[in-house]
Amino acid sequence: MSHSVTSAAIAKEKSHRRMRLSMPAFLLWPSLIYYVIFLILPALMFCVVSFYERSDSDFFNPIFTLNNYLKIFTDRFYLNSLWLTFITSAETTLACLSIGYPAAYFLSKCSQVVRKRLVILLLFPLLLSTVIRVYGWIALLGRRGLVNQLLLDGGWIDYPVAFLYTEATVLLGLTSILLPYMIINITNTLITIDPSLREAAAIHGASPLKTFLKVTLPLSRAGMISGSVIVFTIAMSTYIISFLLGGPRIKLIGNLIFDSTNSFNWPMGAALSVVLVLTTTVSCYALMALLGKDTVGSRR
């Protein structure tokens, strides 16, 4: 009798265990289906279209060709645009990291109440449209903008300075818009560091600078990596910021994709999109490998 009861209990426990294991997989299916339909399939379609010819009467001519990719990697115009996109994104990531880490470190030292209020202020610009924030820079840096007016009124210049439509202005706009992502990611990592680790380093005679270099900085590397990947990815795919602040002179890959699709050259736009995705993916893995190295101090 006891043996049958024990067997029934074991069978019941196995049934409950199978239900607990199958429940997460069941919850995963809706998001997985959504991901496949709205991301994987369109991406595969773009890959296929990138090998077709342009058509003057339809979206594309279904004839296999490599001319789109050959043009991207042999035409100096496309190569310069790809290089400019990569350099601008890398500079934006470095600028956000350099400015964002001290700000995140300050936030991590604040009390919880003060930190929450400052984070709300930090997130407030993200509630505004990117176009509105970009036009704010245009109002500041235009030939009749506030900066030029102040310089003219102060006698510093005789003629308005052309601040807009330069690579530096695009970098400034990208940094100001993407900086909150870096600060938030690093802050979330810094506040999870156990304070006893810093106290232990201080007890063993480490100076505040050495404690920061040997303890805080290595342990905050995860936030630096996640923030850098987010900033770099968004900067690589930007369009509206470079379009409004860079003008027709600054052509990033995002602008070329728009120009191609706007002129109904869908195969070239698809090929540029594939190159952009591959370049961004490889660059992000290289960035994670670079920041993931133990460059501050080796563990022994």
TAQUIBEL-V595396 format. One record per run of one state. SS is the DSSP state (alpha for helix, beta for strand, coil for the rest). FROM is the first residue (numbers start at 1). LEN is the number of residues. If there is no record, write none. Layout:
# TAQUIBEL-V595396
ss-><SS/SS>
from-><FROM/FROM>
len-><LEN/LEN>
This chain:
# TAQUIBEL-V595396
ss-><coil/alpha/coil/beta/coil/beta/coil/alpha/coil/alpha/coil/alpha/coil/alpha/coil/alpha/coil/alpha/coil/alpha/coil/alpha/coil/alpha/coil/alpha/coil/alpha/coil/alpha/coil>
from-><1/2/50/53/54/61/62/67/75/76/110/112/128/130/142/146/154/167/191/195/204/208/220/221/237/240/250/253/263/266/293>
len-><1/48/3/1/7/1/5/8/1/34/2/16/2/12/4/8/13/24/4/9/4/12/1/16/3/10/3/10/3/27/8>
